[in-house]
Amino acid sequence: MKKEINYYVIGGQYESYCYGGTPTLIGAKRLANKNKEYWDNWQGWNVPRIYAAEDTVEIDNNGTMEIVPKEFAMPVDVVQ
């Protein structure tokens, strides 16, 4: 049985990058912590944000399909 994706982990300093999706919030938190990013310009380490699946959209980025947050979408980890 394939589980439905409810949350996406999206990071990136200059351009959005989707690390994947999970069916549970705890799984998304684990995936986000596993994919910490080191940002330049003295920003240091950052944890990618978690978005609800309904707050994301799939776009064509130079022939590659990418999942990015919708405009004005709030990350789930900020809302709580």
C-alpha positions as CSV (number, residue, x, y, z in Angstrom):
1,M,0.0,0.0,0.0
2,K,1.4,3.4,-1.1
3,K,1.2,6.1,1.6
4,E,-0.1,9.5,0.6
5,I,2.4,12.4,0.9
6,N,1.1,15.1,3.2
7,Y,4.3,17.1,3.8
8,Y,7.2,18.3,1.6
9,V,10.6,19.4,2.9
10,I,11.9,22.3,0.8
11,G,15.1,24.2,1.3
12,G,17.6,26.2,-0.7
13,Q,19.3,29.5,-0.2
14,Y,19.0,30.9,-3.8
15,E,16.6,28.5,-5.4
16,S,14.0,26.2,-3.9
17,Y,15.0,22.5,-3.7
18,C,12.6,19.7,-2.6
19,Y,14.2,17.0,-0.5
20,G,11.2,14.8,-0.7
21,G,7.8,14.2,0.9
22,T,6.5,12.2,3.8
23,P,3.1,11.1,5.0
24,T,3.7,12.3,8.6
25,L,4.9,15.5,10.2
26,I,7.4,13.7,12.4
27,G,8.9,12.0,9.3
28,A,9.1,15.5,7.6
29,K,10.9,16.9,10.7
30,R,13.4,14.0,10.5
31,L,14.0,14.5,6.8
32,A,14.5,18.2,7.3
33,N,17.1,17.7,10.1
34,K,18.8,15.1,8.0
35,N,19.3,17.6,5.1
36,K,20.6,20.7,6.9
37,E,22.1,23.2,4.5
38,Y,25.2,25.4,5.0
39,W,24.4,28.8,3.5
40,D,27.2,31.2,2.6
41,N,27.3,35.0,3.4
42,W,27.6,34.2,7.1
43,Q,24.1,32.6,7.3
44,G,25.5,29.3,8.6
45,W,23.5,26.1,9.0
46,N,19.8,26.2,8.1
47,V,17.1,23.5,8.4
48,P,14.9,23.2,5.3
49,R,11.2,24.2,5.8
50,I,8.2,21.9,5.9
51,Y,5.2,22.6,3.8
52,A,1.8,20.9,3.7
53,A,1.2,19.2,0.4
54,E,-1.7,21.5,-0.5
55,D,0.6,24.5,-0.1
56,T,2.9,23.3,-2.8
57,V,2.8,23.3,-6.6
58,E,4.8,21.4,-9.2
59,I,6.6,23.6,-11.8
60,D,8.7,23.0,-14.9
61,N,12.3,24.3,-14.2
62,N,14.3,24.0,-17.4
63,G,12.8,20.6,-18.2
64,T,12.9,19.3,-14.7
65,M,9.7,19.1,-12.6
66,E,10.2,20.8,-9.2
67,I,8.0,21.0,-6.2
68,V,8.0,24.5,-4.7
69,P,5.8,26.4,-2.2
70,K,2.9,28.4,-3.4
71,E,3.1,32.1,-3.2
72,F,2.4,33.3,0.4
73,A,2.4,29.7,1.7
74,M,3.4,29.5,5.4
75,P,5.7,26.6,6.4
76,V,4.1,24.1,8.8
77,D,6.9,24.4,11.3
78,V,6.3,28.2,11.6
79,V,2.5,28.0,12.0
80,Q,2.6,25.7,15.0
